[in-house]
């Protein structure tokens, strides 16, 4: 559903550009209302699909409302620093305070969390079972090129909010990367040359005002 939503968004932007080129409407005047609305809808659809209210989706919705209200002249632009940014920080703090880490321990998944800080580590676990990476106003530099997989599939979840993640993976396994950046990007430099193995690393990422680089 998310892919269809993004496709619909691209179609709408294309139609707006076409109407603008035909002098039917001003693209700059309309797009300022359209893209924040789509950001809000993206967050709501993500909540609907996962059936859970995740912090990342609440932040996406909050950012969408911020820019929508600014473009509608309801809020001044400086209000983001005065109101919305502190609210986002409070939400992140509460999330990190109450976050349940027992699931990660049970699944033998290690957590890398950098908040206003940085983490640089090389992992050579010979029974790697995935990990959770969170970078909020910080950075994580993780080298996994020497890990070994015992199970056929492992999952790496990455969340970067105003932060960055650099991930180095082994060439011996297939890798699948899934995710949608919001005001950020994911630079996938993987060559995926491993074709004779059934073992697979699945990467799910969310990026907001941040960046991820994945390479082998």
C-alpha positions as a Markdown table, in Angstrom:
| # | Residue | x | y | z |
|---|---|---|---|---|
| 1 | Unk | 0.0 | 0.0 | 0.0 |
| 2 | Unk | 2.9 | 2.4 | 0.8 |
| 3 | Unk | 4.4 | 1.9 | -2.7 |
| 4 | Unk | 1.0 | 2.6 | -4.3 |
| 5 | Unk | 0.7 | 5.7 | -2.1 |
| 6 | Unk | 4.1 | 7.0 | -3.3 |
| 7 | Unk | 3.1 | 6.3 | -6.9 |
| 8 | Unk | -0.1 | 8.3 | -6.4 |
| 9 | Unk | 1.9 | 11.1 | -4.9 |
| 10 | Unk | 4.3 | 11.2 | -7.9 |
| 11 | Unk | 1.2 | 11.2 | -10.3 |
| 12 | Unk | -0.3 | 14.2 | -8.4 |
| 13 | Unk | 3.0 | 16.1 | -8.6 |
| 14 | Unk | 3.2 | 15.4 | -12.3 |
| 15 | Unk | -0.4 | 16.6 | -12.8 |
| 16 | Unk | 0.3 | 19.8 | -10.9 |
| 17 | Unk | 3.4 | 20.4 | -13.0 |
| 18 | Unk | 1.4 | 19.8 | -16.2 |
| 19 | Unk | -1.3 | 22.2 | -15.1 |
| 20 | Unk | 1.3 | 24.8 | -14.1 |
| 21 | Unk | 3.0 | 24.5 | -17.5 |
| 22 | Unk | -0.5 | 25.1 | -19.1 |
| 23 | Unk | -0.9 | 28.2 | -17.0 |
| 24 | Unk | -4.0 | 26.8 | -15.3 |
| 25 | Unk | -2.5 | 27.1 | -11.8 |
| 26 | Unk | 0.7 | 28.1 | -10.0 |
| 27 | Unk | 2.7 | 25.1 | -9.0 |
| 28 | Unk | 4.5 | 26.8 | -6.2 |
| 29 | Unk | 1.3 | 28.0 | -4.6 |
| 30 | Unk | -0.3 | 24.5 | -4.6 |
| 31 | Unk | 2.6 | 22.2 | -3.9 |
| 32 | Unk | 3.2 | 23.8 | -0.5 |
| 33 | Unk | -0.1 | 22.4 | 0.7 |
| 34 | Unk | 0.1 | 19.1 | -1.2 |
| 35 | Unk | 3.4 | 17.6 | 0.0 |
| 36 | Unk | 2.8 | 18.2 | 3.7 |
| 37 | Unk | -0.6 | 16.6 | 3.3 |
| 38 | Unk | 1.0 | 13.6 | 1.8 |
| 39 | Unk | 3.5 | 13.4 | 4.6 |
| 40 | Unk | 0.7 | 13.3 | 7.1 |
| 41 | Unk | -1.2 | 10.7 | 5.1 |
| 42 | Unk | 2.0 | 8.6 | 4.9 |
| 43 | Unk | 2.3 | 8.5 | 8.6 |
| 44 | Unk | -1.4 | 7.6 | 9.1 |
| 45 | Unk | -1.2 | 4.9 | 6.5 |
| 46 | Unk | 1.9 | 3.4 | 8.2 |
| 47 | Unk | 0.1 | 3.3 | 11.5 |
| 48 | Unk | -2.9 | 1.6 | 9.8 |
| 49 | Unk | -0.7 | -1.0 | 8.1 |
| 50 | Unk | 1.3 | -1.9 | 11.2 |
| 51 | Unk | -1.7 | -1.7 | 13.5 |
| 52 | Unk | 0.6 | 0.1 | 16.0 |
| 53 | Unk | 1.4 | 3.7 | 16.9 |
| 54 | Unk | 5.1 | 3.9 | 16.4 |
| 55 | Unk | 7.2 | 6.9 | 17.4 |
| 56 | Unk | 8.6 | 7.3 | 13.9 |
| 57 | Unk | 5.1 | 7.6 | 12.4 |
| 58 | Unk | 4.0 | 10.2 | 15.0 |
| 59 | Unk | 7.1 | 12.3 | 14.2 |
| 60 | Unk | 6.3 | 12.0 | 10.4 |
| 61 | Unk | 2.8 | 13.3 | 11.1 |
| 62 | Unk | 4.0 | 16.1 | 13.3 |
| 63 | Unk | 6.5 | 17.3 | 10.7 |
| 64 | Unk | 3.8 | 17.2 | 8.1 |
| 65 | Unk | 1.4 | 19.3 | 10.2 |
| 66 | Unk | 4.3 | 21.7 | 11.0 |
| 67 | Unk | 5.0 | 22.5 | 7.3 |
| 68 | Unk | 1.3 | 22.5 | 6.4 |
| 69 | Unk | 0.5 | 25.1 | 9.1 |
| 70 | Unk | 3.4 | 27.2 | 8.0 |
| 71 | Unk | 2.3 | 27.2 | 4.4 |
| 72 | Unk | -1.2 | 28.0 | 5.4 |
| 73 | Unk | 0.2 | 30.9 | 7.4 |
| 74 | Unk | -1.4 | 29.5 | 10.6 |
| 75 | Unk | 2.1 | 29.2 | 12.2 |
| 76 | Unk | 5.2 | 31.2 | 11.7 |
| 77 | Unk | 8.3 | 29.4 | 10.5 |
| 78 | Unk | 10.2 | 30.0 | 13.7 |
| 79 | Unk | 7.5 | 28.1 | 15.6 |
| 80 | Unk | 9.2 | 24.9 | 14.6 |
| 81 | Unk | 12.1 | 25.7 | 16.8 |
| 82 | Unk | 9.9 | 27.1 | 19.5 |
| 83 | Unk | 7.2 | 24.4 | 19.7 |
| 84 | Unk | 7.6 | 21.4 | 17.3 |
| 85 | Unk | 11.3 | 20.6 | 17.8 |
| 86 | Unk | 11.0 | 20.5 | 21.6 |
| 87 | Unk | 7.9 | 18.3 | 21.3 |
| 88 | Unk | 9.8 | 15.9 | 19.0 |
| 89 | Unk | 12.7 | 15.7 | 21.4 |
| 90 | Unk | 10.3 | 15.0 | 24.3 |
| 91 | Unk | 8.6 | 12.3 | 22.3 |
| 92 | Unk | 12.0 | 10.7 | 21.4 |
| 93 | Unk | 13.1 | 10.9 | 25.1 |
| 94 | Unk | 9.9 | 9.2 | 26.3 |
| 95 | Unk | 10.2 | 6.6 | 23.7 |
| 96 | Unk | 13.8 | 5.7 | 24.6 |
| 97 | Unk | 12.8 | 5.8 | 28.3 |
| 98 | Unk | 10.0 | 3.3 | 28.0 |
| 99 | Unk | 11.4 | 1.2 | 25.2 |
| 100 | Unk | 11.2 | -2.5 | 25.9 |
| 101 | Unk | 14.5 | -4.2 | 25.2 |
| 102 | Unk | 13.5 | -7.6 | 26.3 |
| 103 | Unk | 12.5 | -8.7 | 22.8 |
| 104 | Unk | 16.0 | -7.9 | 21.5 |
| 105 | Unk | 17.6 | -9.9 | 24.3 |
| 106 | Unk | 15.3 | -12.9 | 23.7 |
| 107 | Unk | 16.1 | -12.9 | 20.0 |
| 108 | Unk | 19.8 | -12.3 | 20.6 |
| 109 | Unk | 19.6 | -9.1 | 18.7 |
| 110 | Unk | 22.0 | -6.4 | 19.7 |
| 111 | Unk | 20.9 | -2.8 | 19.9 |
| 112 | Unk | 23.0 | 0.2 | 18.8 |
| 113 | Unk | 21.5 | 3.5 | 20.0 |
| 114 | Unk | 23.2 | 6.8 | 19.4 |
| 115 | Unk | 21.4 | 9.9 | 20.7 |
| 116 | Unk | 23.4 | 13.1 | 20.5 |
| 117 | Unk | 26.5 | 10.9 | 20.3 |
| 118 | Unk | 28.3 | 8.4 | 18.1 |
| 119 | Unk | 29.0 | 4.7 | 17.9 |
| 120 | Unk | 31.8 | 3.0 | 16.0 |
| 121 | Unk | 32.0 | -0.7 | 16.3 |
| 122 | Unk | 33.1 | -3.9 | 14.4 |
| 123 | Unk | 31.0 | -7.0 | 15.0 |
| 124 | Unk | 32.4 | -10.5 | 14.2 |
| 125 | Unk | 29.7 | -12.6 | 15.7 |
| 126 | Unk | 29.7 | -16.1 | 14.3 |
| 127 | Unk | 26.0 | -16.5 | 15.1 |
| 128 | Unk | 24.6 | -13.1 | 14.0 |
| 129 | Unk | 20.9 | -12.9 | 14.4 |
| 130 | Unk | 20.2 | -9.3 | 13.3 |
| 131 | Unk | 20.3 | -6.0 | 15.2 |
| 132 | Unk | 18.5 | -2.7 | 15.8 |
| 133 | Unk | 20.2 | 0.5 | 14.9 |
| 134 | Unk | 18.9 | 3.9 | 16.1 |
| 135 | Unk | 20.6 | 7.2 | 15.3 |
| 136 | Unk | 18.9 | 10.3 | 16.6 |
| 137 | Unk | 20.9 | 13.5 | 16.3 |
| 138 | Unk | 23.9 | 11.2 | 16.3 |
| 139 | Unk | 25.7 | 8.6 | 14.2 |
| 140 | Unk | 26.4 | 4.9 | 14.0 |
| 141 | Unk | 29.3 | 3.4 | 12.1 |
| 142 | Unk | 28.9 | -0.4 | 12.1 |
| 143 | Unk | 31.2 | -2.9 | 10.4 |
| 144 | Unk | 29.5 | -6.3 | 10.0 |
| 145 | Unk | 31.7 | -7.7 | 7.2 |
| 146 | Unk | 33.1 | -10.5 | 9.4 |
| 147 | Unk | 29.8 | -11.8 | 10.7 |
| 148 | Unk | 28.4 | -15.3 | 10.0 |
| 149 | Unk | 24.8 | -16.3 | 9.7 |
| 150 | Unk | 23.4 | -19.5 | 11.2 |
| 151 | Unk | 19.8 | -18.9 | 10.2 |
| 152 | Unk | 18.6 | -18.4 | 6.6 |
| 153 | Unk | 17.3 | -14.9 | 7.2 |
| 154 | Unk | 18.2 | -12.1 | 9.6 |
| 155 | Unk | 16.7 | -8.7 | 9.9 |
| 156 | Unk | 18.5 | -5.4 | 10.6 |
| 157 | Unk | 16.2 | -2.5 | 11.5 |
| 158 | Unk | 17.5 | 1.0 | 11.1 |
| 159 | Unk | 16.0 | 4.3 | 12.3 |
| 160 | Unk | 17.8 | 7.6 | 11.6 |
| 161 | Unk | 16.2 | 10.8 | 12.7 |
| 162 | Unk | 18.4 | 13.9 | 12.2 |
| 163 | Unk | 21.2 | 11.4 | 12.2 |
| 164 | Unk | 23.3 | 9.1 | 10.1 |
| 165 | Unk | 24.2 | 5.4 | 9.8 |
| 166 | Unk | 27.1 | 3.8 | 7.9 |
| 167 | Unk | 26.7 | 0.0 | 7.6 |
| 168 | Unk | 29.3 | -2.4 | 6.1 |
| 169 | Unk | 28.0 | -5.9 | 5.3 |
| 170 | Unk | 29.7 | -9.2 | 4.2 |
| 171 | Unk | 29.8 | -10.1 | 0.5 |
| 172 | Unk | 28.9 | -13.7 | 1.2 |
| 173 | Unk | 25.2 | -13.2 | 1.7 |
| 174 | Unk | 22.3 | -11.8 | -0.3 |
| 175 | Unk | 21.0 | -8.5 | 0.9 |
| 176 | Unk | 17.5 | -7.0 | 0.5 |
| 177 | Unk | 17.0 | -3.3 | 1.4 |
| 178 | Unk | 13.5 | -1.9 | 2.1 |
| 179 | Unk | 12.5 | 1.5 | 3.3 |
| 180 | Unk | 11.3 | 5.0 | 2.4 |
| 181 | Unk | 13.3 | 8.1 | 3.2 |
| 182 | Unk | 11.5 | 11.2 | 4.4 |
| 183 | Unk | 13.6 | 14.4 | 3.9 |
| 184 | Unk | 16.6 | 12.1 | 3.9 |
| 185 | Unk | 18.3 | 9.4 | 1.8 |
| 186 | Unk | 19.7 | 5.9 | 1.7 |
| 187 | Unk | 22.8 | 5.4 | -0.4 |
| 188 | Unk | 22.8 | 1.7 | -1.3 |
| 189 | Unk | 26.3 | 0.7 | -2.6 |
| 190 | Unk | 25.8 | -3.0 | -2.3 |
| 191 | Unk | 26.9 | -5.1 | -5.3 |
| 192 | Unk | 25.0 | -8.2 | -4.2 |
| 193 | Unk | 27.4 | -10.6 | -5.9 |
| 194 | Unk | 26.5 | -13.6 | -3.8 |
| 195 | Unk | 24.2 | -15.8 | -5.9 |
| 196 | Unk | 25.2 | -19.2 | -4.6 |
| 197 | Unk | 23.7 | -18.9 | -1.1 |
| 198 | Unk | 20.2 | -19.1 | 0.4 |
| 199 | Unk | 21.1 | -17.0 | 3.4 |
| 200 | Unk | 19.8 | -13.5 | 3.3 |
| 201 | Unk | 20.2 | -10.2 | 5.2 |
| 202 | Unk | 17.0 | -8.1 | 5.2 |
| 203 | Unk | 17.4 | -4.4 | 6.0 |
| 204 | Unk | 14.3 | -2.3 | 6.9 |
| 205 | Unk | 15.0 | 1.4 | 7.3 |
| 206 | Unk | 13.3 | 4.7 | 8.2 |
| 207 | Unk | 15.1 | 8.0 | 7.6 |
| 208 | Unk | 13.8 | 11.4 | 8.5 |
| 209 | Unk | 16.2 | 14.4 | 8.0 |
| 210 | Unk | 19.1 | 11.9 | 8.0 |
| 211 | Unk | 21.1 | 9.6 | 5.9 |
| 212 | Unk | 22.1 | 6.0 | 5.6 |
| 213 | Unk | 25.0 | 4.5 | 3.6 |
| 214 | Unk | 25.1 | 0.7 | 3.1 |
| 215 | Unk | 28.1 | -1.0 | 1.4 |
| 216 | Unk | 30.1 | -4.2 | 1.3 |
